[in-house]
Amino acid sequence: MHYTHQKRTPLLTALEKAADSTNLRFDVPGHKKGALPTRFSESLAQRGLALDQNSMPELDLLDHPRGVIRDAESLLANLYGADEGFFLVNGSTFGVQAMIMAACPPGAKILLPRNVHKSAINALILTGAVPVFLAPETDARWGISHGLTLETVKEAVSEHPDAAALLVVNPTYYGAASDLAAIVAYCHRRQIAVLVDEAHGAHLHFHDDLPKSAMQCGADLCTMSLHKTCGSLTQSSALLVNEGLVDHQTVRGAINLTQTTSASYLLMASLDATRALLATEGRERLSVLLPRVAAARARIAALPGLEVLSSADVGRPGIFAYDGTKIAVKVNGLGISGYEAYRHMRERLGIQLELAEPHTVLAVCSFADDERTLAALADAFASLSREFHGTRPPLEAWTPDAEGGGIPRPRLVVPPREAFYAPSRVVPVAEALGEISGESLMAYPPGIPLVIPGERITREVIRQYEFILESKGMIINEQDNPRLVRILGA
Ligand SMILES: Cc1ncc(COP(=O)(O)O)c(C=O)c1O
């Protein structure tokens, strides 16, 4: 037997190449290739894999911490003003699912906006919680959704006063925040727990010019991806608890249902060091970063064919406050899609963006950015504008009178858990109009499904999915062939 081909290491080789790339990073993780040294990165440089340990008495155990992990988690909770904090080693995906498992017993109703991340949809399949979808405010020109309004929450609560919980995504990927304090106060008067997906907002707590954090607003539970915006290692997140409607023992039980028993000390130690950095330097660093990002955003806004989201949009539907560390840019005025802009920036202009949508791209800025990186970002957008502006008519990926203003809103006709397990068959997506989906279809990132299990597939779902495929966007479906979808019915 010859194993020569087994000497290949396709993933490691690609990873090394990505690590060696000189492209400037405006994506996550927020440490941006270690641009911001911490106690953890220094220790990693010195000790390398010796830091990769398993549980032993002096290192505690994540499933039932009583020693150093407990101490580190308490420091984190204390910093955010929470009663309890849990380190997570499977990202905020796991945190969102643990929050829903803890707050929603089987059959309980949960209110949630339809633009949730796939982790929340999958939690419905895992738990059997009954979703009541709320319409987030949509922006048809940008083709994206923003936050929830208090009015939308009030309407949903008056129709479903028996709901156990409300899940809010705050801020959205693009930086829009809801009036979370008012939403929490309203829900708490009705004994409805508020769970916050703060995957994109672990930094909010540390500056008054940013939207208020979940814990500042009194939310019951929140999950934060410290890896996305604050510099810890990819996959390291945290779940915070404000004791009251959901107690921390229940949360612990939910976490321990599916958490690994071999939690990575690299991830946990990076959370510990990031927490220390946020506590000692977070406010100061944000005071320096925010005006720099604002200056880059203003330069981009002035370029022909480009538009940006900014704090000037506060007050528009679904934008109660804005997270100024994000730079969301609408590029379709250049006659190109977000996907083309993303590729051009990557392949020709040395900039790695976080994501593309049909009309929009997103740059994520973090503590690791400085004047040089932000000037390079604005310069790259200036080149993009020079190259494309006026060469083609503005690209409209959909017409404003398309269903949902271009944002598909398929109707849920079968509960997601039931649909996931129902007899089903696989058909081409192009032929699935009117069928009930057995799976989620989405672009990733952002990971917000166009359709979920139990929803009826509409023309707009098919059109947008095909647009993403043709634009070579990254997609997630369950089938090996991305052009196929599982539908209900044998
Ligand atoms: C809104 C939202 N929630 C949750 C998650 C999951 O976070 P993680 O990647 O840490 O699992 C994401 C990831 O992009 C997200 O965008």
The ligand as an SDF file (V2000), in Angstrom:
LIG
                    3D

 16 16  0  0  0  0  0  0  0  0999 V2000
  -26.0400   37.1500   14.8980 C   0  0  0  0  0  0  0  0  0  0  0  0
  -25.1550   35.9720   15.1470 C   0  0  0  0  0  0  0  0  0  0  0  0
  -25.4010   35.1830   16.2040 N   0  0  0  0  0  0  0  0  0  0  0  0
  -24.6370   34.1090   16.4920 C   0  0  0  0  0  0  0  0  0  0  0  0
  -23.5590   33.7960   15.6960 C   0  0  0  0  0  0  0  0  0  0  0  0
  -22.7350   32.5800   16.0220 C   0  0  0  0  0  0  0  0  0  0  0  0
  -21.5210   32.9720   16.5380 O   0  0  0  0  0  0  0  0  0  0  0  0
  -20.2400   32.0060   16.5500 P   0  0  0  0  0  0  0  0  0  0  0  0
  -19.6240   32.1260   15.1990 O   0  0  0  0  0  0  0  0  0  0  0  0
  -19.4150   32.5560   17.6590 O   0  0  0  0  0  0  0  0  0  0  0  0
  -20.7190   30.6310   16.8130 O   0  0  0  0  0  0  0  0  0  0  0  0
  -23.2540   34.5990   14.5810 C   0  0  0  0  0  0  0  0  0  0  0  0
  -22.1030   34.2740   13.7220 C   0  0  0  0  0  0  0  0  0  0  0  0
  -21.7970   34.8990   12.7630 O   0  0  0  0  0  0  0  0  0  0  0  0
  -24.0750   35.7080   14.2970 C   0  0  0  0  0  0  0  0  0  0  0  0
  -23.8560   36.4740   13.2150 O   0  0  0  0  0  0  0  0  0  0  0  0
  1  2  1  0
  2  3  1  0
  2 15  2  0
  3  4  2  0
  4  5  1  0
  5  6  1  0
  5 12  2  0
  6  7  1  0
  7  8  1  0
  8  9  2  0
  8 10  1  0
  8 11  1  0
 12 13  1  0
 12 15  1  0
 13 14  2  0
 15 16  1  0
M  END
$$$$
